[in-house]
């Protein structure tokens, strides 16, 4: 990933963290969570950091629940072969 792709991923991560009330928030989560185990460390670190921030700042738990469901589905679909981060 270079240039524009990294910028796009950063923007999506920032949008996910900043606007948890956004009507397409679940779609953004579905897009970001698989990138948490991307082979490019910079991308996976950006996405892991964004998910971590989201979980820490979510007071009501709605966004956290959505993230945990998507992570659970991803881990199961990959037969539990994911990065430990």
URNORMO-V8454 format. One record per backbone hydrogen bond with DSSP energy under -0.5 kcal/mol. NH is the residue of the N-H (numbers start at 1). CO is the residue of the C=O. E is the energy in kcal/mol with one decimal. If there is no record, write none. Layout:
BEGIN
NH_CO_E / NH_CO_E
END
This chain:
BEGIN
5_2_-1.7 / 7_3_-2.0 / 8_4_-2.6 / 9_5_-2.4 / 10_6_-2.4 / 11_7_-2.4 / 12_8_-2.3 / 13_9_-2.5 / 14_10_-2.6 / 15_11_-2.5 / 16_12_-2.4 / 17_13_-2.0 / 18_14_-2.8 / 19_15_-2.3 / 22_19_-1.4 / 25_22_-1.9 / 28_24_-1.8 / 29_25_-2.2 / 30_26_-2.3 / 31_27_-1.3 / 32_28_-2.4 / 33_29_-2.6 / 34_30_-0.6 / 35_32_-0.8 / 36_32_-0.5 / 36_33_-1.7 / 37_34_-1.2 / 38_35_-1.6 / 41_39_-0.7 / 44_40_-2.3 / 45_41_-2.9 / 46_42_-2.0 / 47_43_-2.2 / 48_44_-2.7 / 49_45_-2.5 / 50_46_-2.0 / 51_47_-2.4 / 52_48_-2.4 / 53_49_-2.4 / 54_50_-2.4 / 55_51_-2.5 / 56_52_-2.0 / 57_53_-2.2 / 58_54_-1.3 / 59_57_-0.8 / 65_61_-2.3 / 66_62_-1.9 / 67_63_-2.4 / 68_64_-2.7 / 69_65_-2.3 / 70_66_-2.0 / 71_67_-2.8 / 72_68_-2.5 / 73_69_-2.3 / 74_70_-2.4 / 75_71_-2.7 / 76_72_-2.3 / 77_73_-2.4 / 78_74_-1.7 / 79_76_-1.6 / 80_75_-3.0 / 81_78_-1.5 / 82_80_-1.0
END
